[in-house]
């Protein structure tokens, strides 16, 4: 599987955020998107996820199957956690697992992010870091090859960051791809860097 | 469990949990209907005559009340992004949300309508007919409102815009709903024609509503 971007441009609100961004990413590779505030890191991730319109350029996934759009191969971990406060941790995760693919046991995913003891707690009572871990559990519960992570380490304490690093390396070992937007290192040593905006 | 039923059950569950507001519509309906006799006065004949119209108007406003949160909460917490990335077509996701919304806000209105009819001096047998017209007509209100709710999210304006957009579109539903109810209660016009048109309005909006709402949400992408 190979994700290829060629001359991507993004225009938001009449302003050009970036143009002619090109990269290629193969299975097992990671890419770190860096740049100043407003350079378009989040826009690029959302563009790959199909949530922002591509102004010009091409984006394609080789070997992804002709009928499946790119967005269905992607997991998007944005700034919002998409969890409902009145549902319990398990209910939230079970919903996304059922909605995004088929029925899968969500307990192993909760185990992977150390949220098993809080499984029955309404998500309203989780801290920011715990909510973040719950969103990360979604990536574990539903297998999809491309992970798009927007500042994944924000709000995470250092043990949780290490756990995330382990999960990310496991995903890459299994032939997945990771594209992360971040300001600092997120524990992916072999990641390539894509710098957006003026140097 | 398929993606469709998963979304349907989640939205129903959210609506009946604390802060979900499933019964807010029914409560609003109750208040509107209760206030009418105070405004109109204790003229029983007059109340019975305008009863069906008041009940229909009350149901219309009540079903509009909760609509602006239909997509707004999902938009605010990022769920809408993920709903768009699922393998379920957006039209069906939107339809599942609308069905859940109708079951939790539209259906309670139909259930309490006969009770509220008594407060307006509408006979019990007549309120049965009235509830039937509401049962058939309220899905049309929800699915027309769905388009407004999607537009409000796409344009990032909430609240009043929705009412201004949606209310004019619900006029045909109101006309044929009240006409069918009046035909059943006082006659002399036959019940069949307005009732069938009401069914047609519901069925048409059931198909067109989700398509238009999904298009509005997609357009909201920048």
Contacts between the chains, C-beta under 8 A, distances in Angstrom:
chain1	res1	chain2	res2	distance
A	12	B	222	5.2
A	13	B	222	7.3
A	46	B	81	7.8
A	49	B	81	7.3
A	49	B	85	6.1
A	50	B	84	6.9
A	50	B	85	6.5
A	51	B	81	5.4
A	51	B	84	6.5
A	51	B	85	7.6
A	51	B	221	6.1
A	52	B	221	6.3
A	52	B	222	5.8
A	53	B	221	5.6
A	53	B	222	6.5
A	68	B	87	7.8
A	71	B	84	7.3
A	71	B	85	4.8
A	72	B	85	6.7
A	72	B	86	7.5
A	72	B	87	5.3
A	74	B	85	6.6
A	76	B	81	6.2
A	76	B	82	7.1
A	76	B	85	6.3
A	78	B	78	5.5
A	78	B	81	6.5
A	79	B	78	7.5
A	80	B	76	7.6
A	80	B	77	5.3
A	80	B	78	2.9
A	80	B	81	7.8
A	81	B	77	6.9
A	81	B	78	6.5
A	82	B	77	5.7
A	82	B	78	4.3
A	82	B	79	4.4
A	82	B	81	7.1
A	82	B	82	5.2
A	83	B	77	7.0
A	84	B	10	7.7
A	84	B	14	5.9
A	84	B	77	7.2
A	84	B	79	7.6
A	85	B	19	8.0
A	86	B	14	6.2
A	86	B	17	4.1
A	86	B	18	5.9
A	86	B	19	6.0
A	86	B	20	6.8
A	87	B	10	7.4
A	87	B	13	6.8
A	87	B	14	6.9
A	87	B	17	7.4
A	91	B	10	7.9
A	91	B	13	7.4
A	95	B	6	5.8
A	95	B	7	7.8
A	95	B	10	4.7
A	96	B	82	6.8
A	98	B	1	4.9
A	98	B	2	7.8
A	98	B	3	6.7
A	98	B	6	3.7
A	99	B	3	4.7
A	99	B	6	4.9
A	99	B	7	5.9
A	99	B	10	7.9
A	99	B	82	7.7
A	99	B	83	7.6
A	99	B	86	5.5
A	99	B	88	7.2
A	100	B	3	7.6
A	100	B	82	7.3
A	100	B	85	7.7
A	100	B	86	5.7
A	100	B	87	7.6
A	101	B	87	7.6
A	103	B	1	5.9
